[in-house]
Amino acid sequence: MIRFLAGLMLITSALTMAEPVVNRAQLTSNIIDKLPVDDLQNLMAVPAETIANVYFFTQVDGLAGQQIVHRWLYKQEPMAEVLLEIGGDNWRTHSSKKIRANWAGDWQVQVLHGDKLIHSYDFKVITTK
């Protein structure tokens, strides 16, 4: 009986220490019904002299009741950090950023759990006429 309980405690401990998993990460032009409407891949076009919204959708496992952060970086400089509550297992969430046409260049969204980077997504912004 003691061996059984010790084994059960080890299994429980291993389950609670499971690594968070990012199942899906996607850059999109909008979110409807908690899902991305399209996939911008790694390129976002912003018409000259305008501001465009972009959304970063993330689906995570193993973080119920915890938080993640979406950190938006432009040319490796932080532009925004968005704290997101994870309400359950296999949770879908997103953040958004307004991108100015003159912010063309390399961008990255980092997904952080505490101080740990669990995912990063690189994309490029181009200005169109």
TAQUIGI-V633672 format. One record per residue. RES is the residue in one small letter. PHI is phi in whole degrees, -180 to 180 (none if undefined). PSI is psi in radians with two decimals (NA if undefined). Layout:
# TAQUIGI-V633672
res-><RES;RES>
phi-><PHI;PHI>
psi-><PSI;PSI>
This chain:
# TAQUIGI-V633672
res-><m;i;r;f;l;a;g;l;m;l;i;t;s;a;l;t;m;a;e;p;v;v;n;r;a;q;l;t;s;n;i;i;d;k;l;p;v;d;d;l;q;n;l;m;a;v;p;a;e;t;i;a;n;v;y;f;f;t;q;v;d;g;l;a;g;q;q;i;v;h;r;w;l;y;k;q;e;p;m;a;e;v;l;l;e;i;g;g;d;n;w;r;t;h;s;s;k;k;i;r;a;n;w;a;g;d;w;q;v;q;v;l;h;g;d;k;l;i;h;s;y;d;f;k;v;i;t;t;k>
phi-><none;-65;-61;-60;-64;-64;-64;-63;-64;-65;-64;-61;-62;-64;-67;-74;-100;-59;-70;-66;-124;-94;-79;-153;-140;-149;-90;-145;-86;-170;-123;-132;53;67;-132;-67;-88;-157;-126;-78;59;-118;-142;-125;-100;-120;-60;-52;59;-130;-126;-121;-90;-134;-123;-118;-94;-136;-118;-125;-122;81;-130;-53;78;-115;-133;-127;-125;-99;-106;-95;-119;-120;51;70;-106;-62;-112;-166;-132;-120;-84;-124;-82;-104;-88;-174;-70;51;-98;-104;-151;-160;-134;-136;-144;-86;-113;-82;-59;-80;-99;-66;133;-85;-125;-149;-111;-104;-107;-115;-120;65;-94;-97;-78;-107;-167;-139;-137;-98;-152;-120;-105;-120;-98;-112;-95>
psi-><-0.72;-0.72;-0.75;-0.83;-0.70;-0.74;-0.71;-0.71;-0.69;-0.74;-0.80;-0.76;-0.75;-0.69;-0.69;-0.32;0.19;2.51;2.45;2.55;2.27;1.87;-0.55;2.37;2.24;2.36;2.29;2.81;-0.20;2.83;2.23;2.30;0.74;0.30;2.58;2.51;-0.35;3.12;1.91;-0.03;-2.16;0.43;2.26;2.20;2.26;2.12;2.50;2.47;0.55;3.09;2.30;2.56;2.46;2.58;2.52;1.99;2.36;2.33;2.13;2.69;2.65;0.32;0.37;2.30;0.14;-2.92;2.65;2.90;2.36;2.02;2.07;2.15;2.39;2.08;0.76;0.16;2.31;2.28;-0.46;2.62;2.22;2.07;2.23;2.23;2.36;1.95;-0.17;3.11;2.65;1.03;2.39;2.36;2.99;2.84;2.94;2.81;2.39;2.20;2.15;2.60;-0.56;0.09;0.61;2.57;-2.78;2.27;2.78;2.46;2.18;2.42;2.06;2.46;1.84;-2.25;0.04;2.24;2.07;-0.22;2.60;2.63;2.05;2.47;2.88;2.44;2.28;2.64;2.28;2.83;NA>
